[in-house]
Amino acid sequence: MAKQHRGEILQDVVLKSGVKVSRLYMALGISRATLYRRFEEPNLDFDFIRRVGEIIYHNFAEEFKELAPAVAEPVEVYQLASVDECKDKLLRVYELYLEKVRQYDELKARYDALLAEKGSQ
């Protein structure tokens, strides 16, 4: 498979989009000459391509598979045998949450004490 020339693909999409080149380079904060130089770059960085896509309202994931969103791993279906089992698990999570809040409060108190001690010196 031939290597894609990112700049040429970008230029082609921009021209087909109907967005004026002057609007594009001004929105990017670059000069017209710089924009055309970017079109000549075969390995144009994807951040620049994304920025152009946002301005011209085009998703470049069709042209560049690297810009396609990552596919999330499937979520495991979680089944509980009964309402009581659900209640027990929920209470356990609540207990863990309360423990974390207690740990946070303890750390915050120690941090505040250190700040007060440092402020009094």
Protein Blocks (a to p, Z undefined) as FASTA:
>chain_A
ZZddfklmmmmmmmmnopafklmmmmnopafklmmmmmmpmkbcfklmmmmmmmnopafk
lmmmklpccddddddddddfbfklmmmmmmmmmmmmmmmmmmmmmmmmmmmmmmmmmmmZ
Z
